[in-house]
Amino acid sequence: MIEENVKQILNEVPAAATVVAATKGRSVDQIREAIQAGITIVGESYVQEAQEKYLVIKSEVKWHFIGHLQKNKVKKAVKMFDMIQSLDSLELAELIDKECGKLNKVMPVLIEVNCAREPQKGGILPEAVKTFIAEALSFSHIRLGGLMTMGPLVEDEEILRPYFRETKRLFNVVKERYQDELLEWKYLSMGMSASYRCAIEEGANMIRLGEVIFGERT
Ligand SMILES: *Cc1c(COP(=O)(O)O)cnc(C)c1O
């Protein structure tokens, strides 16, 4: 089942779009099945949960953090993850920078954009992203690699299309504006199970899929 789903999706999406398997709540066995079918990146939403799986699966796959990163979990997170897709505050950037400095490593990060300006959601507002980058550029142990966005949780992907389109526009504006500083600015992570087709049409090159790979979450 998982294997068939992965194969079908990898077959369907353009090669330029990287599939991240969103694995919150999924077991080591389920994740391994996805890896066997061709998944190369998993996205975890909770540090503690990720760590338990990481201890078993380790470098069979790349580990991306896609949830809200609590400050007291940064130290653990930077040891384990290959990318943090959900950078949502300068304070967090500073902490990641500090902890990575201790380990002598540079963490690739994506800036999480609150594309629909939802008050209850985290993320940087679209209009604040450029200022955020100007400040985050001072951290030498993080590498700004692009944008990630979620958007409202809706069934109809057409509702998300304008937000995806705006986020792609913002991605390009930043690329242009910071072309000398942001040499690794290349990832636009948007689209989930209900919206990945639309997200790809609007320029996503990384999609995060849970239910279409593993089945409904219970
Ligand atoms: C769970 C999750 C996904 C995947 O959602 P599905 O609807 O299961 O595809 C993608 N991104 C984030 C940040 C998530 O937490």
The ligand as an SDF file (V2000), in Angstrom:
LIG
                    3D

 15 15  0  0  0  0  0  0  0  0999 V2000
    1.4160   16.7690    8.4200 C   0  0  0  0  0  0  0  0  0  0  0  0
    2.0750   17.7960    7.5880 C   0  0  0  0  0  0  0  0  0  0  0  0
    2.1230   17.7060    6.1970 C   0  0  0  0  0  0  0  0  0  0  0  0
    1.4510   16.5820    5.4300 C   0  0  0  0  0  0  0  0  0  0  0  0
    0.0790   16.6910    5.5160 O   0  0  0  0  0  0  0  0  0  0  0  0
   -0.8650   15.6360    4.7340 P   0  0  0  0  0  0  0  0  0  0  0  0
   -2.1610   16.3270    4.6360 O   0  0  0  0  0  0  0  0  0  0  0  0
   -0.8960   14.4090    5.5670 O   0  0  0  0  0  0  0  0  0  0  0  0
   -0.2350   15.4200    3.4100 O   0  0  0  0  0  0  0  0  0  0  0  0
    2.8090   18.6780    5.5000 C   0  0  0  0  0  0  0  0  0  0  0  0
    3.4090   19.7120    6.1220 N   0  0  0  0  0  0  0  0  0  0  0  0
    3.3790   19.8460    7.4580 C   0  0  0  0  0  0  0  0  0  0  0  0
    4.0690   20.9980    8.0640 C   0  0  0  0  0  0  0  0  0  0  0  0
    2.7250   18.8970    8.2270 C   0  0  0  0  0  0  0  0  0  0  0  0
    2.6990   19.0420    9.5630 O   0  0  0  0  0  0  0  0  0  0  0  0
  1  2  1  0
  2  3  1  0
  2 14  2  0
  3  4  1  0
  3 10  2  0
  4  5  1  0
  5  6  1  0
  6  7  2  0
  6  8  1  0
  6  9  1  0
 10 11  1  0
 11 12  2  0
 12 13  1  0
 12 14  1  0
 14 15  1  0
M  END
$$$$
